């Protein structure tokens, strides 16, 4: 089974308790609880660049060098549903 990742920030969501929620309170398996709650994004005006800046410190905290974290996010995030250009 493929592990789900948040389609906004790219965070792995191995457990359902990391899922965001829809308006009716049901789990949303596309977005994590840190990005999406009650059917809306926590920061609806967030830009792709802003999301990268938000995520880098968390990846560094997990032991990844800042440059590598930034490179990985610059590659991954534009491919995700929230940021993909139609």
N, C-alpha and C positions, 0 to 999 in steps of 0.2 A: 504494500500500500504506500502510495506516495504521500510524503509529509506535506501538509498544507503550510503555506506561508501567507502572511498578511499581504493583501494586494495594495496596501498603502505604504507600509514601512519595511516589508520584507522579513519581519520577524517570524521564525519558525513557530508553528502552533501545534505542538505535539499533543497537547491536551485540550479537550473541549472547554475547560475553564478559562482558556486564553481567548476564546472566540468573543467577538463583539456581539451586540444584540440588535435585533430589529425593533421597529416601533412597538410591536406587540410583546416584546420581551423574549421572543424566541431567539436561539443562538444564530449568529450569522457567521458562517465558516469561511467567508472571504476576507474579513477584516478582524484584526485583534481588538481586544477590549480597550487598549490604550489609544487606538485611532478612531474607533466607531462604537457608539453606544446609543441605544434607543432610536435606531434608524438614521443617525446623523454622525458626521465626522466631528470629533472634538474641536478640531481647528479647520473649519470649512474653507478658510482663505489661505491655508498653507500652500506654499509653492513647492515644487520639486526640490529646489535648492534649499528651502527652509527645512524640508523633511530630512535631507542629507545632513544638514547641520545639527538637527535634533538627534539623529541616530548615531553619528560618529562617536560621541562620548560613551554611549552604551557598549559599542563594539570595542573601544579602547579599554573600557573597564573589564571586558571579558578576555583581555590580553592581546588584542590585535593592534599592531602599530597603526597610528592615525592615518598615515599615507595609504596603507593597504585597505583600511576601512573605507576611506574616501573613494578609492578606486573601485572597490567592490560595489559600493552604493551607487556610484555613477554609472556602473554597468547594469546593475540589477533593477534599480527603481524605475527607470524609463520603460522597462518591459512590463511593469505591473499594471493591473487594470485601472487604478486611479490615475496614473500618469501617462498611460499610453496615448499617443496622439492618433486620432482616427484618420 
